[in-house]
Amino acid sequence: MQRVLDLINFRGPFGRINATVLRPSGIAPHPAVLLLQEGIGVTPHLLRVAERLASDGYLALVPGL
């Protein structure tokens, strides 16, 4: 299954938050998973986990807090 990568930002309570969204291709509704970073920030490993989830049919949101 193909994955679509989007880089988004939105307003949080203390300023702008950048986030990575990985989702399966297609327009069908998908279950969502929120992946939160550890103290060291968004890591390549966390993005690989998000990619794996998107491959399995989930929308994965990884905010950079």
VENQUIFEN-V421063 format. One record per residue. N is the residue number from 0. RES is the residue in one small letter. SS is DSSP state (H for helix, E for strand, C for the rest). PHI is phi in degrees with one decimal (999 if undefined). PSI is psi as a letter, one per 30 degrees, with the letter a starting at -180 (999 if undefined). Layout:
n->N res->RES ss->SS phi->PHI psi->PSI
n->N res->RES ss->SS phi->PHI psi->PSI
This chain:
n->0 res->m ss->C phi->999 psi->k
n->1 res->q ss->C phi->-75.3 psi->l
n->2 res->r ss->E phi->-118.5 psi->k
n->3 res->v ss->E phi->-115.6 psi->k
n->4 res->l ss->E phi->-107.2 psi->k
n->5 res->d ss->E phi->-127.2 psi->k
n->6 res->l ss->E phi->-106.3 psi->k
n->7 res->i ss->E phi->-125.4 psi->l
n->8 res->n ss->E phi->-144.4 psi->l
n->9 res->f ss->E phi->-147.1 psi->l
n->10 res->r ss->E phi->-83.8 psi->k
n->11 res->g ss->E phi->-103.5 psi->l
n->12 res->p ss->C phi->-65.5 psi->f
n->13 res->f ss->C phi->-123.3 psi->g
n->14 res->g ss->E phi->133.9 psi->a
n->15 res->r ss->E phi->-73.0 psi->k
n->16 res->i ss->E phi->-122.2 psi->k
n->17 res->n ss->E phi->-89.2 psi->k
n->18 res->a ss->E phi->-146.2 psi->l
n->19 res->t ss->E phi->-108.5 psi->k
n->20 res->v ss->E phi->-120.9 psi->k
n->21 res->l ss->E phi->-116.9 psi->k
n->22 res->r ss->E phi->-141.4 psi->l
n->23 res->p ss->E phi->-67.1 psi->l
n->24 res->s ss->C phi->-72.2 psi->l
n->25 res->g ss->C phi->107.3 psi->l
n->26 res->i ss->C phi->-105.0 psi->f
n->27 res->a ss->C phi->-65.4 psi->l
n->28 res->p ss->C phi->-64.4 psi->k
n->29 res->h ss->C phi->-127.5 psi->k
n->30 res->p ss->C phi->-65.5 psi->l
n->31 res->a ss->E phi->-116.6 psi->l
n->32 res->v ss->E phi->-131.9 psi->k
n->33 res->l ss->E phi->-101.3 psi->j
n->34 res->l ss->E phi->-105.5 psi->k
n->35 res->l ss->C phi->-101.6 psi->k
n->36 res->q ss->C phi->-74.0 psi->l
n->37 res->e ss->E phi->-84.9 psi->a
n->38 res->g ss->C phi->-60.8 psi->f
n->39 res->i ss->C phi->-91.3 psi->g
n->40 res->g ss->E phi->98.0 psi->a
n->41 res->v ss->C phi->-74.5 psi->k
n->42 res->t ss->C phi->-106.1 psi->l
n->43 res->p ss->H phi->-57.2 psi->e
n->44 res->h ss->H phi->-62.1 psi->e
n->45 res->l ss->H phi->-62.9 psi->e
n->46 res->l ss->H phi->-69.0 psi->e
n->47 res->r ss->H phi->-66.8 psi->e
n->48 res->v ss->H phi->-62.7 psi->e
n->49 res->a ss->H phi->-61.2 psi->e
n->50 res->e ss->H phi->-64.6 psi->e
n->51 res->r ss->H phi->-63.6 psi->e
n->52 res->l ss->H phi->-63.6 psi->e
n->53 res->a ss->H phi->-63.2 psi->e
n->54 res->s ss->H phi->-64.2 psi->f
n->55 res->d ss->C phi->-90.6 psi->g
n->56 res->g ss->C phi->100.9 psi->g
n->57 res->y ss->C phi->-104.2 psi->k
n->58 res->l ss->E phi->-87.6 psi->k
n->59 res->a ss->E phi->-117.5 psi->k
n->60 res->l ss->E phi->-111.1 psi->k
n->61 res->v ss->E phi->-124.3 psi->j
n->62 res->p ss->E phi->-80.9 psi->k
n->63 res->g ss->E phi->-92.3 psi->j
n->64 res->l ss->C phi->-85.5 psi->999
